[in-house]
Amino acid sequence: MIYGTAIFSRIPDLAVVDLLYMGIIQSDYERFSRSLDKSGAVIADRGYPEA
């Protein structure tokens, strides 16, 4: 659990992780785009039970 102002110290950390992620994706967009599409298809195929 995150208390008080601790959340504000996490925001810069998350921004750095996001920047690293985007840099890796942009380094070879075609390859990573295909991989992300495959991952998304696997997740989508699992589906969710009807409520």
All heavy atoms as TSV, in Angstrom:
chain	resi	resn	atom	element	x	y	z
A	1	MET	N	N	0.846	-1.177	0.000
A	1	MET	CA	C	0.000	0.000	0.000
A	1	MET	C	C	0.889	1.237	0.000
A	1	MET	O	O	1.940	1.257	0.626
A	1	MET	CB	C	-0.913	-0.031	1.221
A	1	MET	CG	C	-1.839	1.153	1.276
A	1	MET	SD	S	-3.031	1.028	2.620
A	1	MET	CE	C	-4.299	0.139	1.775
A	2	ILE	N	N	0.451	2.262	-0.691
A	2	ILE	CA	C	1.211	3.507	-0.793
A	2	ILE	C	C	0.561	4.535	0.127
A	2	ILE	O	O	-0.642	4.763	0.067
A	2	ILE	CB	C	1.242	4.010	-2.245
A	2	ILE	CG1	C	1.927	2.974	-3.124
A	2	ILE	CG2	C	1.939	5.350	-2.323
A	2	ILE	CD1	C	1.902	3.304	-4.583
A	3	TYR	N	N	1.372	5.126	0.979
A	3	TYR	CA	C	0.852	6.086	1.943
A	3	TYR	C	C	1.296	7.498	1.616
A	3	TYR	O	O	2.408	7.719	1.146
A	3	TYR	CB	C	1.351	5.733	3.346
A	3	TYR	CG	C	0.832	4.410	3.831
A	3	TYR	CD1	C	1.616	3.276	3.774
A	3	TYR	CD2	C	-0.455	4.306	4.333
A	3	TYR	CE1	C	1.140	2.053	4.216
A	3	TYR	CE2	C	-0.952	3.093	4.777
A	3	TYR	CZ	C	-0.141	1.977	4.723
A	3	TYR	OH	O	-0.625	0.783	5.156
A	4	GLY	N	N	0.425	8.447	1.880
A	4	GLY	CA	C	0.758	9.863	1.819
A	4	GLY	C	C	1.387	10.304	0.525
A	4	GLY	O	O	0.861	10.076	-0.560
A	5	THR	N	N	2.539	10.931	0.648
A	5	THR	CA	C	3.207	11.519	-0.520
A	5	THR	C	C	4.100	10.529	-1.251
A	5	THR	O	O	4.772	10.908	-2.211
A	5	THR	CB	C	4.035	12.733	-0.087
A	5	THR	OG1	O	4.995	12.320	0.878
A	5	THR	CG2	C	3.156	13.834	0.498
A	6	ALA	N	N	4.127	9.290	-0.817
A	6	ALA	CA	C	4.980	8.296	-1.478
A	6	ALA	C	C	4.626	8.140	-2.950
A	6	ALA	O	O	5.485	7.846	-3.775
A	6	ALA	CB	C	4.883	6.959	-0.771
A	7	ILE	N	N	3.351	8.341	-3.289
A	7	ILE	CA	C	2.921	8.215	-4.685
A	7	ILE	C	C	3.663	9.216	-5.573
A	7	ILE	O	O	3.984	8.929	-6.719
A	7	ILE	CB	C	1.395	8.373	-4.810
A	7	ILE	CG1	C	0.934	8.058	-6.227
A	7	ILE	CG2	C	0.951	9.765	-4.432
A	7	ILE	CD1	C	0.988	6.600	-6.565
A	8	PHE	N	N	3.972	10.393	-5.027
A	8	PHE	CA	C	4.642	11.410	-5.832
A	8	PHE	C	C	6.082	11.043	-6.151
A	8	PHE	O	O	6.636	11.510	-7.138
A	8	PHE	CB	C	4.552	12.777	-5.141
A	8	PHE	CG	C	3.133	13.246	-4.994
A	8	PHE	CD1	C	2.546	13.336	-3.746
A	8	PHE	CD2	C	2.372	13.556	-6.109
A	8	PHE	CE1	C	1.236	13.745	-3.615
A	8	PHE	CE2	C	1.058	13.962	-5.991
A	8	PHE	CZ	C	0.492	14.057	-4.728
A	9	SER	N	N	6.694	10.223	-5.344
A	9	SER	CA	C	8.053	9.782	-5.662
A	9	SER	C	C	8.032	8.679	-6.716
A	9	SER	O	O	9.049	8.391	-7.330
A	9	SER	CB	C	8.757	9.292	-4.401
A	9	SER	OG	O	8.151	8.110	-3.916
A	10	ARG	N	N	6.889	8.057	-6.922
A	10	ARG	CA	C	6.775	6.989	-7.916
A	10	ARG	C	C	6.556	7.548	-9.330
A	10	ARG	O	O	6.907	6.900	-10.308
A	10	ARG	CB	C	5.605	6.057	-7.597
A	10	ARG	CG	C	5.602	5.441	-6.241
A	10	ARG	CD	C	6.650	4.350	-6.119
A	10	ARG	NE	N	6.480	3.495	-4.973
A	10	ARG	CZ	C	6.863	3.784	-3.742
A	10	ARG	NH1	N	7.399	4.943	-3.475
A	10	ARG	NH2	N	6.702	2.912	-2.760
A	11	ILE	N	N	5.987	8.719	-9.435
A	11	ILE	CA	C	5.646	9.285	-10.740
A	11	ILE	C	C	6.883	9.457	-11.621
A	11	ILE	O	O	6.871	9.037	-12.785
A	11	ILE	CB	C	4.841	10.591	-10.582
A	11	ILE	CG1	C	3.475	10.249	-9.990
A	11	ILE	CG2	C	4.690	11.313	-11.916
A	11	ILE	CD1	C	2.645	11.445	-9.595
A	12	PRO	N	N	7.981	10.039	-11.135
A	12	PRO	CA	C	9.182	10.136	-12.000
A	12	PRO	C	C	9.722	8.764	-12.395
A	12	PRO	O	O	10.200	8.593	-13.519
A	12	PRO	CB	C	10.190	10.899	-11.147
A	12	PRO	CG	C	9.382	11.617	-10.118
A	12	PRO	CD	C	8.179	10.767	-9.878
A	13	ASP	N	N	9.642	7.801	-11.496
A	13	ASP	CA	C	10.108	6.450	-11.821
A	13	ASP	C	C	9.292	5.872	-12.975
A	13	ASP	O	O	9.840	5.274	-13.902
A	13	ASP	CB	C	9.990	5.524	-10.610
A	13	ASP	CG	C	10.894	5.936	-9.469
A	13	ASP	OD1	O	11.877	6.663	-9.725
A	13	ASP	OD2	O	10.616	5.526	-8.335
A	14	LEU	N	N	7.994	6.033	-12.910
A	14	LEU	CA	C	7.129	5.515	-13.964
A	14	LEU	C	C	7.377	6.235	-15.290
A	14	LEU	O	O	7.330	5.618	-16.359
A	14	LEU	CB	C	5.658	5.646	-13.557
A	14	LEU	CG	C	5.237	4.755	-12.401
A	14	LEU	CD1	C	3.808	5.087	-11.971
A	14	LEU	CD2	C	5.355	3.296	-12.761
A	15	ALA	N	N	7.659	7.536	-15.223
A	15	ALA	CA	C	7.951	8.295	-16.439
A	15	ALA	C	C	9.221	7.763	-17.110
A	15	ALA	O	O	9.271	7.621	-18.336
A	15	ALA	CB	C	8.092	9.779	-16.121
A	16	VAL	N	N	10.242	7.446	-16.323
A	16	VAL	CA	C	11.487	6.910	-16.878
A	16	VAL	C	C	11.236	5.548	-17.512
A	16	VAL	O	O	11.714	5.266	-18.619
A	16	VAL	CB	C	12.581	6.826	-15.795
A	16	VAL	CG1	C	13.785	6.041	-16.287
A	16	VAL	CG2	C	12.988	8.224	-15.358
A	17	VAL	N	N	10.474	4.698	-16.846
A	17	VAL	CA	C	10.162	3.382	-17.403
A	17	VAL	C	C	9.403	3.540	-18.710
A	17	VAL	O	O	9.685	2.838	-19.698
A	17	VAL	CB	C	9.361	2.533	-16.386
A	17	VAL	CG1	C	8.822	1.276	-17.032
A	17	VAL	CG2	C	10.228	2.199	-15.193
A	18	ASP	N	N	8.436	4.457	-18.759
A	18	ASP	CA	C	7.689	4.699	-19.993
A	18	ASP	C	C	8.602	5.177	-21.119
A	18	ASP	O	O	8.455	4.748	-22.271
A	18	ASP	CB	C	6.580	5.727	-19.767
A	18	ASP	CG	C	5.410	5.177	-18.976
A	18	ASP	OD1	O	5.311	3.939	-18.831
A	18	ASP	OD2	O	4.596	5.981	-18.498
A	19	LEU	N	N	9.536	6.053	-20.808
A	19	LEU	CA	C	10.469	6.546	-21.828
A	19	LEU	C	C	11.368	5.430	-22.347
A	19	LEU	O	O	11.617	5.333	-23.564
A	19	LEU	CB	C	11.320	7.685	-21.274
A	19	LEU	CG	C	10.584	9.007	-21.069
A	19	LEU	CD1	C	11.482	9.992	-20.323
A	19	LEU	CD2	C	10.144	9.594	-22.392
A	20	LEU	N	N	11.851	4.584	-21.457
A	20	LEU	CA	C	12.672	3.451	-21.886
A	20	LEU	C	C	11.863	2.509	-22.782
A	20	LEU	O	O	12.353	2.048	-23.822
A	20	LEU	CB	C	13.206	2.691	-20.674
A	20	LEU	CG	C	14.273	3.413	-19.855
A	20	LEU	CD1	C	14.542	2.652	-18.566
A	20	LEU	CD2	C	15.539	3.591	-20.670
A	21	TYR	N	N	10.650	2.223	-22.379
A	21	TYR	CA	C	9.772	1.346	-23.163
A	21	TYR	C	C	9.560	1.912	-24.563
A	21	TYR	O	O	9.705	1.200	-25.556
A	21	TYR	CB	C	8.438	1.194	-22.427
A	21	TYR	CG	C	7.411	0.391	-23.167
A	21	TYR	CD1	C	7.449	-0.991	-23.169
A	21	TYR	CD2	C	6.382	1.026	-23.862
A	21	TYR	CE1	C	6.491	-1.737	-23.845
A	21	TYR	CE2	C	5.424	0.291	-24.544
A	21	TYR	CZ	C	5.482	-1.090	-24.533
A	21	TYR	OH	O	4.552	-1.804	-25.202
A	22	MET	N	N	9.237	3.196	-24.647
A	22	MET	CA	C	8.998	3.812	-25.951
A	22	MET	C	C	10.268	3.840	-26.795
A	22	MET	O	O	10.220	3.649	-28.008
A	22	MET	CB	C	8.438	5.229	-25.781
A	22	MET	CG	C	7.025	5.244	-25.220
A	22	MET	SD	S	5.854	4.226	-26.129
A	22	MET	CE	C	5.895	4.988	-27.734
A	23	GLY	N	N	11.414	4.053	-26.173
A	23	GLY	CA	C	12.673	4.041	-26.914
A	23	GLY	C	C	12.962	2.677	-27.506
A	23	GLY	O	O	13.406	2.567	-28.660
A	24	ILE	N	N	12.690	1.634	-26.744
A	24	ILE	CA	C	12.906	0.274	-27.247
A	24	ILE	C	C	11.943	-0.022	-28.386
A	24	ILE	O	O	12.340	-0.566	-29.424
A	24	ILE	CB	C	12.748	-0.748	-26.102
A	24	ILE	CG1	C	13.911	-0.598	-25.127
A	24	ILE	CG2	C	12.670	-2.164	-26.642
A	24	ILE	CD1	C	13.729	-1.346	-23.827
A	25	ILE	N	N	10.682	0.331	-28.224
A	25	ILE	CA	C	9.683	0.088	-29.272
A	25	ILE	C	C	10.074	0.826	-30.561
A	25	ILE	O	O	10.002	0.268	-31.655
A	25	ILE	CB	C	8.283	0.532	-28.812
A	25	ILE	CG1	C	7.798	-0.317	-27.635
A	25	ILE	CG2	C	7.278	0.479	-29.953
A	25	ILE	CD1	C	7.576	-1.765	-27.940
A	26	GLN	N	N	10.503	2.064	-30.441
A	26	GLN	CA	C	10.840	2.848	-31.625
A	26	GLN	C	C	12.132	2.398	-32.290
A	26	GLN	O	O	12.348	2.672	-33.467
A	26	GLN	CB	C	10.918	4.330	-31.276
A	26	GLN	CG	C	9.564	4.924	-30.989
A	26	GLN	CD	C	9.644	6.391	-30.642
A	26	GLN	OE1	O	10.710	6.921	-30.357
A	26	GLN	NE2	N	8.494	7.052	-30.663
A	27	SER	N	N	12.982	1.687	-31.566
A	27	SER	CA	C	14.253	1.261	-32.144
A	27	SER	C	C	14.045	0.266	-33.288
A	27	SER	O	O	14.844	0.230	-34.222
A	27	SER	CB	C	15.159	0.653	-31.081
A	27	SER	OG	O	14.639	-0.590	-30.634
A	28	ASP	N	N	12.996	-0.547	-33.216
A	28	ASP	CA	C	12.660	-1.489	-34.293
A	28	ASP	C	C	11.147	-1.682	-34.273
A	28	ASP	O	O	10.640	-2.723	-33.874
A	28	ASP	CB	C	13.397	-2.814	-34.093
A	28	ASP	CG	C	13.285	-3.732	-35.301
A	28	ASP	OD1	O	12.538	-3.388	-36.241
A	28	ASP	OD2	O	13.945	-4.782	-35.305
A	29	TYR	N	N	10.450	-0.643	-34.689
A	29	TYR	CA	C	8.993	-0.595	-34.554
A	29	TYR	C	C	8.304	-1.768	-35.230
A	29	TYR	O	O	7.380	-2.352	-34.666
A	29	TYR	CB	C	8.448	0.723	-35.097
A	29	TYR	CG	C	6.952	0.820	-34.923
A	29	TYR	CD1	C	6.412	1.142	-33.693
A	29	TYR	CD2	C	6.082	0.566	-35.978
A	29	TYR	CE1	C	5.052	1.217	-33.511
A	29	TYR	CE2	C	4.719	0.631	-35.809
A	29	TYR	CZ	C	4.203	0.961	-34.578
A	29	TYR	OH	O	2.849	1.023	-34.402
A	30	GLU	N	N	8.728	-2.134	-36.421
A	30	GLU	CA	C	8.069	-3.216	-37.156
A	30	GLU	C	C	8.107	-4.529	-36.375
A	30	GLU	O	O	7.106	-5.215	-36.230
A	30	GLU	CB	C	8.707	-3.403	-38.531
A	30	GLU	CG	C	8.479	-2.241	-39.471
A	30	GLU	CD	C	7.009	-2.005	-39.767
A	30	GLU	OE1	O	6.264	-2.988	-39.932
A	30	GLU	OE2	O	6.606	-0.826	-39.816
A	31	ARG	N	N	9.268	-4.889	-35.886
A	31	ARG	CA	C	9.421	-6.146	-35.153
A	31	ARG	C	C	8.603	-6.139	-33.865
A	31	ARG	O	O	7.858	-7.078	-33.584
A	31	ARG	CB	C	10.886	-6.401	-34.827
A	31	ARG	CG	C	11.098	-7.700	-34.067
A	31	ARG	CD	C	12.558	-8.009	-33.888
A	31	ARG	NE	N	13.203	-7.043	-33.015
A	31	ARG	CZ	C	13.917	-7.371	-31.946
A	31	ARG	NH1	N	14.092	-8.631	-31.634
A	31	ARG	NH2	N	14.473	-6.456	-31.206
A	32	PHE	N	N	8.736	-5.068	-33.075
A	32	PHE	CA	C	8.028	-5.022	-31.800
A	32	PHE	C	C	6.524	-4.863	-32.008
A	32	PHE	O	O	5.725	-5.365	-31.210
A	32	PHE	CB	C	8.574	-3.911	-30.911
A	32	PHE	CG	C	9.950	-4.214	-30.394
A	32	PHE	CD1	C	11.038	-3.457	-30.774
A	32	PHE	CD2	C	10.156	-5.277	-29.532
A	32	PHE	CE1	C	12.307	-3.748	-30.295
A	32	PHE	CE2	C	11.422	-5.577	-29.051
A	32	PHE	CZ	C	12.500	-4.811	-29.443
A	33	SER	N	N	6.140	-4.200	-33.070
A	33	SER	CA	C	4.717	-4.051	-33.369
A	33	SER	C	C	4.085	-5.419	-33.631
A	33	SER	O	O	2.993	-5.710	-33.140
A	33	SER	CB	C	4.534	-3.131	-34.579
A	33	SER	OG	O	3.191	-3.063	-34.946
A	34	ARG	N	N	4.769	-6.256	-34.395
A	34	ARG	CA	C	4.260	-7.611	-34.648
A	34	ARG	C	C	4.159	-8.408	-33.347
A	34	ARG	O	O	3.176	-9.113	-33.114
A	34	ARG	CB	C	5.145	-8.338	-35.656
A	34	ARG	CG	C	4.990	-7.840	-37.074
A	34	ARG	CD	C	5.706	-8.746	-38.065
A	34	ARG	NE	N	7.130	-8.923	-37.765
A	34	ARG	CZ	C	8.097	-8.146	-38.223
A	34	ARG	NH1	N	7.815	-7.127	-39.005
A	34	ARG	NH2	N	9.360	-8.401	-37.921
A	35	SER	N	N	5.169	-8.283	-32.500
A	35	SER	CA	C	5.154	-9.005	-31.223
A	35	SER	C	C	4.008	-8.547	-30.338
A	35	SER	O	O	3.327	-9.365	-29.708
A	35	SER	CB	C	6.472	-8.805	-30.479
A	35	SER	OG	O	7.532	-9.362	-31.200
A	36	LEU	N	N	3.787	-7.245	-30.288
A	36	LEU	CA	C	2.687	-6.724	-29.479
A	36	LEU	C	C	1.335	-7.158	-30.046
A	36	LEU	O	O	0.406	-7.467	-29.288
A	36	LEU	CB	C	2.765	-5.206	-29.390
A	36	LEU	CG	C	3.902	-4.659	-28.529
A	36	LEU	CD1	C	4.025	-3.156	-28.707
A	36	LEU	CD2	C	3.701	-5.014	-27.076
A	37	ASP	N	N	1.224	-7.202	-31.354
A	37	ASP	CA	C	-0.015	-7.675	-31.977
A	37	ASP	C	C	-0.277	-9.134	-31.627
A	37	ASP	O	O	-1.412	-9.522	-31.319
A	37	ASP	CB	C	0.031	-7.504	-33.493
A	37	ASP	CG	C	-0.069	-6.052	-33.918
A	37	ASP	OD1	O	-0.498	-5.210	-33.102
A	37	ASP	OD2	O	0.300	-5.758	-35.078
A	38	LYS	N	N	0.766	-9.962	-31.668
A	38	LYS	CA	C	0.618	-11.373	-31.314
A	38	LYS	C	C	0.199	-11.526	-29.861
A	38	LYS	O	O	-0.682	-12.328	-29.534
A	38	LYS	CB	C	1.921	-12.133	-31.563
A	38	LYS	CG	C	2.243	-12.340	-33.014
A	38	LYS	CD	C	3.571	-13.062	-33.156
A	38	LYS	CE	C	4.016	-13.142	-34.593
A	38	LYS	NZ	N	5.339	-13.769	-34.717
A	39	SER	N	N	0.832	-10.772	-28.984
A	39	SER	CA	C	0.485	-10.839	-27.565
A	39	SER	C	C	-0.967	-10.422	-27.341
A	39	SER	O	O	-1.690	-11.059	-26.576
A	39	SER	CB	C	1.389	-9.915	-26.742
A	39	SER	OG	O	2.719	-10.313	-26.836
A	40	GLY	N	N	-1.372	-9.362	-28.019
A	40	GLY	CA	C	-2.752	-8.903	-27.894
A	40	GLY	C	C	-3.739	-9.933	-28.389
A	40	GLY	O	O	-4.807	-10.126	-27.795
A	41	ALA	N	N	-3.399	-10.629	-29.474
A	41	ALA	CA	C	-4.291	-11.655	-30.015
A	41	ALA	C	C	-4.431	-12.825	-29.044
A	41	ALA	O	O	-5.529	-13.367	-28.862
A	41	ALA	CB	C	-3.775	-12.140	-31.357
A	42	VAL	N	N	-3.334	-13.214	-28.414
A	42	VAL	CA	C	-3.395	-14.317	-27.435
A	42	VAL	C	C	-4.299	-13.945	-26.271
A	42	VAL	O	O	-5.124	-14.725	-25.842
A	42	VAL	CB	C	-1.969	-14.673	-26.939
A	42	VAL	CG1	C	-2.041	-15.600	-25.732
A	42	VAL	CG2	C	-1.159	-15.297	-28.053
A	43	ILE	N	N	-4.147	-12.738	-25.790
A	43	ILE	CA	C	-4.967	-12.276	-24.670
A	43	ILE	C	C	-6.429	-12.196	-25.092
A	43	ILE	O	O	-7.322	-12.616	-24.354
A	43	ILE	CB	C	-4.449	-10.934	-24.146
A	43	ILE	CG1	C	-3.079	-11.128	-23.504
A	43	ILE	CG2	C	-5.435	-10.325	-23.147
A	43	ILE	CD1	C	-2.358	-9.853	-23.196
A	44	ALA	N	N	-6.689	-11.660	-26.275
A	44	ALA	CA	C	-8.060	-11.517	-26.750
A	44	ALA	C	C	-8.718	-12.888	-26.963
A	44	ALA	O	O	-9.910	-13.046	-26.720
A	44	ALA	CB	C	-8.093	-10.717	-28.047
A	45	ASP	N	N	-7.931	-13.871	-27.420
A	45	ASP	CA	C	-8.476	-15.217	-27.654
A	45	ASP	C	C	-8.922	-15.896	-26.361
A	45	ASP	O	O	-9.784	-16.758	-26.385
A	45	ASP	CB	C	-7.457	-16.100	-28.364
A	45	ASP	CG	C	-7.276	-15.704	-29.813
A	45	ASP	OD1	O	-8.134	-14.954	-30.342
A	45	ASP	OD2	O	-6.273	-16.138	-30.420
A	46	ARG	N	N	-8.313	-15.531	-25.258
A	46	ARG	CA	C	-8.706	-16.120	-23.975
A	46	ARG	C	C	-10.113	-15.730	-23.600
A	46	ARG	O	O	-10.829	-16.495	-22.977
A	46	ARG	CB	C	-7.734	-15.716	-22.880
A	46	ARG	CG	C	-6.385	-16.329	-23.046
A	46	ARG	CD	C	-5.493	-15.962	-21.926
A	46	ARG	NE	N	-4.165	-16.522	-22.147
A	46	ARG	CZ	C	-3.169	-16.391	-21.332
A	46	ARG	NH1	N	-3.316	-15.703	-20.213
A	46	ARG	NH2	N	-2.012	-16.935	-21.600
A	47	GLY	N	N	-10.459	-14.516	-23.943
A	47	GLY	CA	C	-11.809	-14.052	-23.695
A	47	GLY	C	C	-12.154	-13.939	-22.221
A	47	GLY	O	O	-11.365	-14.261	-21.348
A	48	TYR	N	N	-13.326	-13.469	-21.986
A	48	TYR	CA	C	-13.842	-13.326	-20.638
A	48	TYR	C	C	-15.182	-14.025	-20.556
A	48	TYR	O	O	-15.990	-13.941	-21.483
A	48	TYR	CB	C	-14.006	-11.834	-20.282
A	48	TYR	CG	C	-12.687	-11.106	-20.212
A	48	TYR	CD1	C	-12.203	-10.388	-21.288
A	48	TYR	CD2	C	-11.927	-11.149	-19.053
A	48	TYR	CE1	C	-10.986	-9.716	-21.220
A	48	TYR	CE2	C	-10.715	-10.492	-18.975
A	48	TYR	CZ	C	-10.254	-9.777	-20.050
A	48	TYR	OH	O	-9.058	-9.135	-19.982
A	49	PRO	N	N	-15.441	-14.700	-19.451
A	49	PRO	CA	C	-16.740	-15.365	-19.312
A	49	PRO	C	C	-17.867	-14.346	-19.294
A	49	PRO	O	O	-17.697	-13.218	-18.804
A	49	PRO	CB	C	-16.628	-16.107	-17.990
A	49	PRO	CG	C	-15.463	-15.529	-17.276
A	49	PRO	CD	C	-14.592	-14.877	-18.309
A	50	GLU	N	N	-18.968	-14.741	-19.844
A	50	GLU	CA	C	-20.139	-13.860	-19.851
A	50	GLU	C	C	-20.653	-13.691	-18.428
A	50	GLU	O	O	-20.690	-14.637	-17.648
A	50	GLU	CB	C	-21.241	-14.455	-20.726
A	50	GLU	CG	C	-20.861	-14.519	-22.205
A	50	GLU	CD	C	-20.687	-13.155	-22.830
A	50	GLU	OE1	O	-21.436	-12.231	-22.488
A	50	GLU	OE2	O	-19.776	-13.014	-23.665
A	51	ALA	N	N	-21.047	-12.491	-18.117
A	51	ALA	CA	C	-21.557	-12.213	-16.760
A	51	ALA	C	C	-22.997	-12.618	-16.622
A	51	ALA	O	O	-23.744	-12.779	-17.498
A	51	ALA	CB	C	-21.396	-10.737	-16.437
